[in-house]
Amino acid sequence: MSLAVLVIDMIEDFVWGEFENERAEEIIPNTKEMVEAARAADKPVIYISDSHSEEDREFSIWGKHAVSGSEGAEIVSELEPEEEDYTLEKSKYSAFYDTGLDSLLEELVIDEVVLTGVLTHICIQHTAADAFYRGYDITVPLGCVEDVSDEKNEKALEFIEENYGAKIIDFKDLIESW
């Protein structure tokens, strides 16, 4: 089984900017450890970042954020991609929607995705759904996903596990299995 680590929406606006989220900040060290372990184990790391046009419909719900080309749409410097990593931009909740992610995973011969990032009940959950329907196994490492509250995070993790058969595992246990 070949896996890839997806780092979803760990961008300035979701950590310190428009939607400042202390909980997102707290997972940076764990996510960094996960990414470094993946690189050391020759597992691809793929960053997928929210990036919107100036007229994006999503702004009617969430307000203006992560505008393409802005500082707010940049990956936080602590998790800066390296040359061997892949980066994709998304304008919808799912990392699969109109991003080329599925084609990239096929090219890399990946059959399992490890979902890290924010927000568990929105972008992680929508990405898990699309991964499931495309036939990927799904792992969500605890300590590398976060939301705006414990309740939202826990409910989303339960939903992802129950409805998509995701493996929910502590990130350190996952790293040790590599």
PyRosetta script that sets phi, psi and omega in degrees:
from pyrosetta import init, pose_from_sequence

init()
pose = pose_from_sequence("MSLAVLVIDMIEDFVWGEFENERAEEIIPNTKEMVEAARAADKPVIYISDSHSEEDREFSIWGKHAVSGSEGAEIVSELEPEEEDYTLEKSKYSAFYDTGLDSLLEELVIDEVVLTGVLTHICIQHTAADAFYRGYDITVPLGCVEDVSDEKNEKALEFIEENYGAKIIDFKDLIESW")
pose.set_psi(1, 130.4)
pose.set_omega(1, -179.2)
pose.set_phi(2, -111.3)
pose.set_psi(2, 132.0)
pose.set_omega(2, -176.8)
pose.set_phi(3, -124.4)
pose.set_psi(3, 160.4)
pose.set_omega(3, 174.1)
pose.set_phi(4, -129.9)
pose.set_psi(4, 145.2)
pose.set_omega(4, 176.2)
pose.set_phi(5, -95.7)
pose.set_psi(5, 123.2)
pose.set_omega(5, 177.1)
pose.set_phi(6, -102.9)
pose.set_psi(6, 126.5)
pose.set_omega(6, 176.8)
pose.set_phi(7, -107.7)
pose.set_psi(7, 109.1)
pose.set_omega(7, -169.3)
pose.set_phi(8, -107.3)
pose.set_psi(8, 119.7)
pose.set_omega(8, 170.6)
pose.set_phi(9, 60.6)
pose.set_psi(9, 30.8)
pose.set_omega(9, 173.7)
pose.set_phi(10, -85.6)
pose.set_psi(10, 68.8)
pose.set_omega(10, -174.7)
pose.set_phi(11, -115.0)
pose.set_psi(11, 164.2)
pose.set_omega(11, -177.1)
pose.set_phi(12, -52.3)
pose.set_psi(12, -48.7)
pose.set_omega(12, -176.9)
pose.set_phi(13, -64.1)
pose.set_psi(13, -27.2)
pose.set_omega(13, -177.7)
pose.set_phi(14, -91.8)
pose.set_psi(14, -12.6)
pose.set_omega(14, 179.8)
pose.set_phi(15, -106.9)
pose.set_psi(15, -55.0)
pose.set_omega(15, -175.6)
pose.set_phi(16, -119.4)
pose.set_psi(16, -16.2)
pose.set_omega(16, -171.7)
pose.set_phi(17, -92.4)
pose.set_psi(17, -126.9)
pose.set_omega(17, -173.0)
pose.set_phi(18, -49.7)
pose.set_psi(18, -43.1)
pose.set_omega(18, -179.0)
pose.set_phi(19, -112.4)
pose.set_psi(19, 41.6)
pose.set_omega(19, -176.1)
pose.set_phi(20, -35.9)
pose.set_psi(20, 126.6)
pose.set_omega(20, -174.7)
pose.set_phi(21, -140.5)
pose.set_psi(21, 101.8)
pose.set_omega(21, -179.8)
pose.set_phi(22, -56.5)
pose.set_psi(22, -33.2)
pose.set_omega(22, -179.7)
pose.set_phi(23, -66.3)
pose.set_psi(23, -35.7)
pose.set_omega(23, 176.4)
pose.set_phi(24, -67.0)
pose.set_psi(24, -39.7)
pose.set_omega(24, 178.2)
pose.set_phi(25, -59.8)
pose.set_psi(25, -37.4)
pose.set_omega(25, -176.3)
pose.set_phi(26, -66.0)
pose.set_psi(26, -24.0)
pose.set_omega(26, -179.3)
pose.set_phi(27, -90.3)
pose.set_psi(27, -3.5)
pose.set_omega(27, -179.2)
pose.set_phi(28, -57.4)
pose.set_psi(28, -49.8)
pose.set_omega(28, -179.0)
pose.set_phi(29, -59.9)
pose.set_psi(29, -42.0)
pose.set_omega(29, 179.3)
pose.set_phi(30, -65.8)
pose.set_psi(30, -41.8)
pose.set_omega(30, 179.6)
pose.set_phi(31, -65.0)
pose.set_psi(31, -40.2)
pose.set_omega(31, 177.3)
pose.set_phi(32, -61.1)
pose.set_psi(32, -44.4)
pose.set_omega(32, 177.5)
pose.set_phi(33, -61.2)
pose.set_psi(33, -42.3)
pose.set_omega(33, 178.5)
pose.set_phi(34, -61.8)
pose.set_psi(34, -47.1)
pose.set_omega(34, -178.9)
pose.set_phi(35, -62.7)
pose.set_psi(35, -44.7)
pose.set_omega(35, 179.4)
pose.set_phi(36, -63.6)
pose.set_psi(36, -39.1)
pose.set_omega(36, 177.4)
pose.set_phi(37, -65.8)
pose.set_psi(37, -39.8)
pose.set_omega(37, 178.5)
pose.set_phi(38, -62.3)
pose.set_psi(38, -46.5)
pose.set_omega(38, 178.7)
pose.set_phi(39, -59.6)
pose.set_psi(39, -44.8)
pose.set_omega(39, -179.2)
pose.set_phi(40, -63.1)
pose.set_psi(40, -29.3)
pose.set_omega(40, 179.9)
pose.set_phi(41, -94.0)
pose.set_psi(41, 11.5)
pose.set_omega(41, -179.7)
pose.set_phi(42, 57.9)
pose.set_psi(42, 39.0)
pose.set_omega(42, 175.1)
pose.set_phi(43, -104.8)
pose.set_psi(43, 132.8)
pose.set_omega(43, -177.3)
pose.set_phi(44, -64.9)
pose.set_psi(44, 144.7)
pose.set_omega(44, 175.3)
pose.set_phi(45, -116.1)
pose.set_psi(45, 126.4)
pose.set_omega(45, -176.9)
pose.set_phi(46, -124.4)
pose.set_psi(46, 119.8)
pose.set_omega(46, 177.2)
pose.set_phi(47, -94.3)
pose.set_psi(47, 128.9)
pose.set_omega(47, 175.8)
pose.set_phi(48, -123.9)
pose.set_psi(48, 119.6)
pose.set_omega(48, -172.0)
pose.set_phi(49, -121.5)
pose.set_psi(49, 135.8)
pose.set_omega(49, 173.8)
pose.set_phi(50, -57.4)
pose.set_psi(50, 132.8)
pose.set_omega(50, -179.2)
pose.set_phi(51, -157.6)
pose.set_psi(51, 117.1)
pose.set_omega(51, -172.1)
pose.set_phi(52, -118.8)
pose.set_psi(52, 150.4)
pose.set_omega(52, 170.6)
pose.set_phi(53, -73.4)
pose.set_psi(53, 165.3)
pose.set_omega(53, -178.4)
pose.set_phi(54, -61.3)
pose.set_psi(54, -23.8)
pose.set_omega(54, -175.7)
pose.set_phi(55, -108.8)
pose.set_psi(55, 20.8)
pose.set_omega(55, -173.5)
pose.set_phi(56, -59.2)
pose.set_psi(56, 134.7)
pose.set_omega(56, 179.4)
pose.set_phi(57, -59.9)
pose.set_psi(57, -31.4)
pose.set_omega(57, -178.8)
pose.set_phi(58, -59.3)
pose.set_psi(58, -25.6)
pose.set_omega(58, -179.7)
pose.set_phi(59, -63.0)
pose.set_psi(59, -24.3)
pose.set_omega(59, 178.4)
pose.set_phi(60, -68.2)
pose.set_psi(60, -20.5)
pose.set_omega(60, 178.7)
pose.set_phi(61, -98.6)
pose.set_psi(61, -47.9)
pose.set_omega(61, -170.5)
pose.set_phi(62, -107.4)
pose.set_psi(62, -5.8)
pose.set_omega(62, -173.4)
pose.set_phi(63, 80.4)
pose.set_psi(63, 169.5)
pose.set_omega(63, -176.1)
pose.set_phi(64, -69.7)
pose.set_psi(64, 129.6)
pose.set_omega(64, 179.7)
pose.set_phi(65, -160.4)
pose.set_psi(65, 158.4)
pose.set_omega(65, 173.6)
pose.set_phi(66, 44.9)
pose.set_psi(66, 48.3)
pose.set_omega(66, 178.5)
pose.set_phi(67, -69.3)
pose.set_psi(67, 132.8)
pose.set_omega(67, -178.3)
pose.set_phi(68, -50.6)
pose.set_psi(68, 129.8)
pose.set_omega(68, 179.1)
pose.set_phi(69, 86.2)
pose.set_psi(69, -7.5)
pose.set_omega(69, -179.3)
pose.set_phi(70, -87.8)
pose.set_psi(70, 163.0)
pose.set_omega(70, 176.1)
pose.set_phi(71, -60.5)
pose.set_psi(71, -34.9)
pose.set_omega(71, -179.3)
pose.set_phi(72, -62.5)
pose.set_psi(72, -24.0)
pose.set_omega(72, -179.9)
pose.set_phi(73, -91.4)
pose.set_psi(73, 1.0)
pose.set_omega(73, -178.9)
pose.set_phi(74, -83.7)
pose.set_psi(74, 145.3)
pose.set_omega(74, 175.3)
pose.set_phi(75, -65.1)
pose.set_psi(75, 139.1)
pose.set_omega(75, -179.5)
pose.set_phi(76, -58.0)
pose.set_psi(76, 142.3)
pose.set_omega(76, -172.9)
pose.set_phi(77, -60.8)
pose.set_psi(77, -29.6)
pose.set_omega(77, 179.8)
pose.set_phi(78, -64.5)
pose.set_psi(78, -22.6)
pose.set_omega(78, -178.5)
pose.set_phi(79, -114.9)
pose.set_psi(79, 21.9)
pose.set_omega(79, -175.0)
pose.set_phi(80, -51.2)
pose.set_psi(80, 129.5)
pose.set_omega(80, 178.8)
pose.set_phi(81, -62.1)
pose.set_psi(81, 148.8)
pose.set_omega(81, 174.5)
pose.set_phi(82, -100.1)
pose.set_psi(82, 171.1)
pose.set_omega(82, -173.5)
pose.set_phi(83, -55.3)
pose.set_psi(83, -36.6)
pose.set_omega(83, -177.0)
pose.set_phi(84, -80.8)
pose.set_psi(84, -9.0)
pose.set_omega(84, -179.8)
pose.set_phi(85, -80.0)
pose.set_psi(85, 165.3)
pose.set_omega(85, 178.1)
pose.set_phi(86, -111.6)
pose.set_psi(86, 146.0)
pose.set_omega(86, 176.4)
pose.set_phi(87, -131.7)
pose.set_psi(87, 136.1)
pose.set_omega(87, 178.2)
pose.set_phi(88, -134.7)
pose.set_psi(88, 152.7)
pose.set_omega(88, 174.7)
pose.set_phi(89, -110.8)
pose.set_psi(89, 147.2)
pose.set_omega(89, 177.6)
pose.set_phi(90, -132.2)
pose.set_psi(90, 151.6)
pose.set_omega(90, 177.6)
pose.set_phi(91, -119.8)
pose.set_psi(91, 3.0)
pose.set_omega(91, 177.7)
pose.set_phi(92, -123.7)
pose.set_psi(92, 173.8)
pose.set_omega(92, -177.3)
pose.set_phi(93, -61.6)
pose.set_psi(93, -44.1)
pose.set_omega(93, -176.0)
pose.set_phi(94, -79.5)
pose.set_psi(94, 138.3)
pose.set_omega(94, 176.2)
pose.set_phi(95, -69.9)
pose.set_psi(95, -11.8)
pose.set_omega(95, 179.5)
pose.set_phi(96, -90.1)
pose.set_psi(96, -23.9)
pose.set_omega(96, -171.3)
pose.set_phi(97, -70.7)
pose.set_psi(97, 109.3)
pose.set_omega(97, 172.8)
pose.set_phi(98, 57.3)
pose.set_psi(98, 38.0)
pose.set_omega(98, -178.4)
pose.set_phi(99, -117.3)
pose.set_psi(99, -16.7)
pose.set_omega(99, -173.7)
pose.set_phi(100, 85.5)
pose.set_psi(100, 3.8)
pose.set_omega(100, -178.2)
pose.set_phi(101, -59.9)
pose.set_psi(101, -45.8)
pose.set_omega(101, -178.1)
pose.set_phi(102, -59.5)
pose.set_psi(102, -44.2)
pose.set_omega(102, 178.5)
pose.set_phi(103, -62.9)
pose.set_psi(103, -41.3)
pose.set_omega(103, 178.7)
pose.set_phi(104, -62.8)
pose.set_psi(104, -45.6)
pose.set_omega(104, 179.2)
pose.set_phi(105, -62.2)
pose.set_psi(105, -39.7)
pose.set_omega(105, 176.9)
pose.set_phi(106, -63.2)
pose.set_psi(106, -45.2)
pose.set_omega(106, 179.3)
pose.set_phi(107, -60.1)
pose.set_psi(107, -37.3)
pose.set_omega(107, -179.6)
pose.set_phi(108, -84.9)
pose.set_psi(108, -1.1)
pose.set_omega(108, -178.5)
pose.set_phi(109, 55.8)
pose.set_psi(109, 55.1)
pose.set_omega(109, -179.3)
pose.set_phi(110, -100.9)
pose.set_psi(110, 136.3)
pose.set_omega(110, 175.2)
pose.set_phi(111, -124.1)
pose.set_psi(111, -0.8)
pose.set_omega(111, 176.8)
pose.set_phi(112, -137.1)
pose.set_psi(112, 134.8)
pose.set_omega(112, 175.7)
pose.set_phi(113, -113.4)
pose.set_psi(113, 136.6)
pose.set_omega(113, 174.9)
pose.set_phi(114, -104.3)
pose.set_psi(114, 116.1)
pose.set_omega(114, -174.3)
pose.set_phi(115, -96.9)
pose.set_psi(115, 119.6)
pose.set_omega(115, 175.5)
pose.set_phi(116, -124.9)
pose.set_psi(116, 158.5)
pose.set_omega(116, 174.7)
pose.set_phi(117, 122.1)
pose.set_psi(117, -155.3)
pose.set_omega(117, -176.4)
pose.set_phi(118, -135.2)
pose.set_psi(118, 164.3)
pose.set_omega(118, -23.6)
pose.set_phi(119, -85.8)
pose.set_psi(119, 137.5)
pose.set_omega(119, -174.1)
pose.set_phi(120, -58.8)
pose.set_psi(120, -42.1)
pose.set_omega(120, -175.2)
pose.set_phi(121, -81.2)
pose.set_psi(121, -5.0)
pose.set_omega(121, 178.9)
pose.set_phi(122, -119.0)
pose.set_psi(122, -83.7)
pose.set_omega(122, -170.9)
pose.set_phi(123, -70.4)
pose.set_psi(123, -38.1)
pose.set_omega(123, 177.8)
pose.set_phi(124, -67.3)
pose.set_psi(124, -45.6)
pose.set_omega(124, -178.3)
pose.set_phi(125, -64.5)
pose.set_psi(125, -42.7)
pose.set_omega(125, 179.1)
pose.set_phi(126, -67.7)
pose.set_psi(126, -37.1)
pose.set_omega(126, 176.9)
pose.set_phi(127, -66.7)
pose.set_psi(127, -40.3)
pose.set_omega(127, 177.8)
pose.set_phi(128, -60.6)
pose.set_psi(128, -42.4)
pose.set_omega(128, 179.0)
pose.set_phi(129, -60.0)
pose.set_psi(129, -49.3)
pose.set_omega(129, -179.0)
pose.set_phi(130, -66.4)
pose.set_psi(130, -34.8)
pose.set_omega(130, 176.2)
pose.set_phi(131, -63.8)
pose.set_psi(131, -44.7)
pose.set_omega(131, 179.4)
pose.set_phi(132, -59.2)
pose.set_psi(132, -48.6)
pose.set_omega(132, -177.4)
pose.set_phi(133, -69.3)
pose.set_psi(133, -16.9)
pose.set_omega(133, 176.3)
pose.set_phi(134, -95.3)
pose.set_psi(134, 0.2)
pose.set_omega(134, 174.3)
pose.set_phi(135, 91.3)
pose.set_psi(135, 12.3)
pose.set_omega(135, 179.0)
pose.set_phi(136, -85.8)
pose.set_psi(136, 143.2)
pose.set_omega(136, 167.0)
pose.set_phi(137, -74.1)
pose.set_psi(137, 149.5)
pose.set_omega(137, -173.4)
pose.set_phi(138, -126.6)
pose.set_psi(138, 131.6)
pose.set_omega(138, 172.9)
pose.set_phi(139, -126.0)
pose.set_psi(139, 135.1)
pose.set_omega(139, 176.3)
pose.set_phi(140, -121.5)
pose.set_psi(140, 111.0)
pose.set_omega(140, -178.2)
pose.set_phi(141, -82.4)
pose.set_psi(141, 120.0)
pose.set_omega(141, 176.0)
pose.set_phi(142, -62.6)
pose.set_psi(142, 135.8)
pose.set_omega(142, -176.8)
pose.set_phi(143, 98.4)
pose.set_psi(143, -8.4)
pose.set_omega(143, 179.5)
pose.set_phi(144, -124.9)
pose.set_psi(144, 9.4)
pose.set_omega(144, 171.9)
pose.set_phi(145, -131.7)
pose.set_psi(145, 150.8)
pose.set_omega(145, -179.6)
pose.set_phi(146, -155.5)
pose.set_psi(146, 165.3)
pose.set_omega(146, -178.3)
pose.set_phi(147, -139.9)
pose.set_psi(147, -164.5)
pose.set_omega(147, -179.7)
pose.set_phi(148, -88.7)
pose.set_psi(148, -11.5)
pose.set_omega(148, 177.8)
pose.set_phi(149, -154.7)
pose.set_psi(149, 159.1)
pose.set_omega(149, 175.3)
pose.set_phi(150, -59.1)
pose.set_psi(150, -43.3)
pose.set_omega(150, -176.9)
pose.set_phi(151, -60.1)
pose.set_psi(151, -48.3)
pose.set_omega(151, 179.5)
pose.set_phi(152, -63.5)
pose.set_psi(152, -41.9)
pose.set_omega(152, -179.6)
pose.set_phi(153, -62.6)
pose.set_psi(153, -49.2)
pose.set_omega(153, -177.6)
pose.set_phi(154, -65.1)
pose.set_psi(154, -43.5)
pose.set_omega(154, 178.6)
pose.set_phi(155, -62.4)
pose.set_psi(155, -41.7)
pose.set_omega(155, 179.6)
pose.set_phi(156, -65.1)
pose.set_psi(156, -43.5)
pose.set_omega(156, 178.9)
pose.set_phi(157, -61.9)
pose.set_psi(157, -42.7)
pose.set_omega(157, 176.9)
pose.set_phi(158, -61.1)
pose.set_psi(158, -43.7)
pose.set_omega(158, 179.8)
pose.set_phi(159, -62.2)
pose.set_psi(159, -46.4)
pose.set_omega(159, -178.8)
pose.set_phi(160, -63.0)
pose.set_psi(160, -42.0)
pose.set_omega(160, 179.5)
pose.set_phi(161, -66.6)
pose.set_psi(161, -48.0)
pose.set_omega(161, -176.0)
pose.set_phi(162, -68.7)
pose.set_psi(162, -42.4)
pose.set_omega(162, -172.5)
pose.set_phi(163, -93.3)
pose.set_psi(163, -21.7)
pose.set_omega(163, -177.7)
pose.set_phi(164, -122.9)
pose.set_psi(164, 5.7)
pose.set_omega(164, 177.3)
pose.set_phi(165, 64.8)
pose.set_psi(165, 24.5)
pose.set_omega(165, -178.4)
pose.set_phi(166, -66.8)
pose.set_psi(166, 145.8)
pose.set_omega(166, 172.6)
pose.set_phi(167, -89.7)
pose.set_psi(167, 121.7)
pose.set_omega(167, 177.9)
pose.set_phi(168, -104.8)
pose.set_psi(168, 117.9)
pose.set_omega(168, -171.8)
pose.set_phi(169, -144.4)
pose.set_psi(169, 147.9)
pose.set_omega(169, 175.4)
pose.set_phi(170, -60.3)
pose.set_psi(170, 139.0)
pose.set_omega(170, -174.4)
pose.set_phi(171, -60.9)
pose.set_psi(171, -34.6)
pose.set_omega(171, -179.9)
pose.set_phi(172, -67.8)
pose.set_psi(172, -39.0)
pose.set_omega(172, 176.7)
pose.set_phi(173, -63.7)
pose.set_psi(173, -39.2)
pose.set_omega(173, 177.9)
pose.set_phi(174, -63.2)
pose.set_psi(174, -47.9)
pose.set_omega(174, -179.7)
pose.set_phi(175, -58.8)
pose.set_psi(175, -43.0)
pose.set_omega(175, -179.7)
pose.set_phi(176, -62.4)
pose.set_psi(176, -26.4)
pose.set_omega(176, -178.3)
pose.set_phi(177, -76.5)
pose.set_psi(177, -10.1)
pose.set_omega(177, 179.9)
pose.set_phi(178, -83.1)
pose.dump_pdb("model.pdb")
